[in-house]
Amino acid sequence: MKGFQAEGSYKTGRDWQVFKIQFAAENADEAREKALSTLGSRHKVKRWEIKFDSLEEIPDDQITSLMVNYMVKGE
């Protein structure tokens, strides 16, 4: 598994809410799918209401999420 960080925004009424979230995934496509699924579930937004500014793999030392750190490094 690798660590990925997604940045972007999703629509909330008239405004756009900015987000930055980290995931553990095998590749960028899987990380994008997890981001869409998680944001849609947590914030009740449709997939077309989510816009990504960046989705990139991050080095192990830049992972801040404890769950992602555990899944990537096993620590």
Contacts in CASP RR format, 6 or more apart in sequence:
PFRMAT RR
TARGET T0000
AUTHOR 0000-0000-0000
METHOD contacts of the structure
MODEL  1
MKGFQAEGSYKTGRDWQVFKIQFAAENADEAREKALSTLGSRHKVKRWEI
KFDSLEEIPDDQITSLMVNYMVKGE
1 24 0 8 1.000
1 25 0 8 1.000
1 26 0 8 1.000
1 71 0 8 1.000
1 72 0 8 1.000
2 24 0 8 1.000
2 25 0 8 1.000
2 26 0 8 1.000
2 27 0 8 1.000
2 57 0 8 1.000
2 72 0 8 1.000
3 22 0 8 1.000
3 23 0 8 1.000
3 24 0 8 1.000
3 25 0 8 1.000
3 31 0 8 1.000
3 57 0 8 1.000
3 58 0 8 1.000
3 60 0 8 1.000
3 63 0 8 1.000
3 68 0 8 1.000
3 72 0 8 1.000
4 22 0 8 1.000
4 23 0 8 1.000
4 24 0 8 1.000
4 25 0 8 1.000
4 28 0 8 1.000
4 31 0 8 1.000
4 55 0 8 1.000
4 56 0 8 1.000
4 57 0 8 1.000
4 58 0 8 1.000
5 20 0 8 1.000
5 21 0 8 1.000
5 22 0 8 1.000
5 23 0 8 1.000
5 54 0 8 1.000
5 55 0 8 1.000
5 56 0 8 1.000
5 58 0 8 1.000
5 62 0 8 1.000
6 19 0 8 1.000
6 20 0 8 1.000
6 21 0 8 1.000
6 22 0 8 1.000
6 23 0 8 1.000
6 31 0 8 1.000
6 32 0 8 1.000
6 35 0 8 1.000
6 52 0 8 1.000
6 54 0 8 1.000
6 55 0 8 1.000
7 18 0 8 1.000
7 19 0 8 1.000
7 20 0 8 1.000
7 52 0 8 1.000
7 53 0 8 1.000
7 54 0 8 1.000
7 55 0 8 1.000
8 18 0 8 1.000
8 19 0 8 1.000
8 20 0 8 1.000
8 50 0 8 1.000
8 51 0 8 1.000
8 52 0 8 1.000
8 53 0 8 1.000
8 54 0 8 1.000
9 16 0 8 1.000
9 17 0 8 1.000
9 18 0 8 1.000
9 19 0 8 1.000
9 50 0 8 1.000
9 51 0 8 1.000
9 53 0 8 1.000
10 16 0 8 1.000
10 17 0 8 1.000
10 19 0 8 1.000
10 39 0 8 1.000
10 40 0 8 1.000
10 43 0 8 1.000
10 45 0 8 1.000
10 49 0 8 1.000
10 50 0 8 1.000
10 51 0 8 1.000
11 17 0 8 1.000
11 45 0 8 1.000
11 49 0 8 1.000
11 50 0 8 1.000
12 43 0 8 1.000
12 45 0 8 1.000
16 51 0 8 1.000
17 43 0 8 1.000
19 39 0 8 1.000
21 35 0 8 1.000
21 38 0 8 1.000
21 39 0 8 1.000
22 58 0 8 1.000
22 63 0 8 1.000
22 64 0 8 1.000
22 65 0 8 1.000
22 68 0 8 1.000
23 31 0 8 1.000
23 34 0 8 1.000
23 35 0 8 1.000
23 38 0 8 1.000
23 68 0 8 1.000
24 67 0 8 1.000
24 68 0 8 1.000
24 71 0 8 1.000
24 72 0 8 1.000
25 31 0 8 1.000
25 34 0 8 1.000
28 55 0 8 1.000
28 56 0 8 1.000
28 57 0 8 1.000
31 55 0 8 1.000
32 52 0 8 1.000
32 55 0 8 1.000
35 50 0 8 1.000
35 52 0 8 1.000
35 55 0 8 1.000
36 47 0 8 1.000
36 50 0 8 1.000
39 45 0 8 1.000
39 50 0 8 1.000
40 46 0 8 1.000
40 47 0 8 1.000
40 50 0 8 1.000
60 69 0 8 1.000
60 72 0 8 1.000
60 73 0 8 1.000
63 69 0 8 1.000
63 72 0 8 1.000
63 73 0 8 1.000
69 75 0 8 1.000
END
